[in-house]
Amino acid sequence: MIIKQMSAVIFDMDGVLVDSEPVYMRRFLQFMQAHQIALEDESYRKTVGWSSRMTWQWALSYWPEAISMTQLQELYRAYWKERPVRYDEVLDQDALPVLNQLRREGVRTALASSSPRSAIDQMLSQCGLTAYFDVIVSGEQFVKSKPDPEIYRYTAIQLGLPCSRCLAVEDSTVGIAAAAAAGMYVLAKQDRRFGFDQSQAQQSIQRLCEILDVMKAKEIHI
C-alpha cells in the first residue's frame, strides 16, 4: 500500500520529546537504595517504555515487606517532593522547531504516552508545549498498555484520521510495537542506551528534525 501524504504526527513523550528516561532511572535507583534495596542499572532498563502501573508492579516484587502499590507510590512522592523532575532541562532541541513547522504546514499533532497524565501535563507546562498538540493521551486511560495498540488506535480516532494516515515517533521496543500493530508508519528515534529493539519501525532517525524530511516525501511505502 502507498500512502501519498501523512496527515498527523503522533509523538511519544519520554525518550522522544524529552530525554527523561535517564532522569527517571537515577531517581528510582536512589529511592530504592534509600530503602536498602540495591538494584543494578540493567535491572531498571528493561522497564523503559512500560506504563507507570507496570513499573510499580515490578518494583513491588523487590520490596522486602508487604506494601500496596499506593503506599509505595506515596513513599516515592514523599522522597522526591522537594526535587521535581525538570523536563525543560531535558527537552529535545528539535522539539519546538519541529512542532512549529508542523503547525505552519497544517499537520495535526498528538501526544500518546504511557506516562501518567500528571507527568504529561507537568512536561507540557514546563516546556511550554501544551498548545502544540491537538490531542493528548495518557496510558492511564487504558486497561492495556503499550505494546497493545489501543492507545494509538484511540489517538487516531480522536484526530479524526485512519491509523494509516498517522506517523508515530517512538523509541522503545513496546512503543514501536504498539504503533506498528495499529497500522501506523513508525519512525524510531535512535537510542542505544537501553537495548531497544527498533526493528518494527519503517525508518530510523537520529534527530526529530528528520521528521520534516519524511513528511515532505511524496510517497511513503508501508
Salt bridges, closest charged atoms under 4 A:
ASP12 OD1 - LYS146 NZ 3.20
ASP19 OD1 - ARG193 NH2 2.68
GLU42 OE1 - ARG45 NH1 3.15
ASP88 OD2 - ARG86 NH2 2.76
ASP92 OD2 - LYS189 NZ 3.46
ASP94 OD1 - ARG207 NH2 2.61
ASP121 OD1 - ARG117 NE 2.81
ASP134 OD2 - ARG103 NH1 3.12
ASP134 OD2 - ARG108 NE 3.80
GLU170 OE2 - LYS146 NZ 2.66
ASP191 OD2 - ARG193 NH2 2.67
GLU219 OE2 - LYS4 NZ 2.82
GLU219 OE1 - HIS221 NE2 3.91
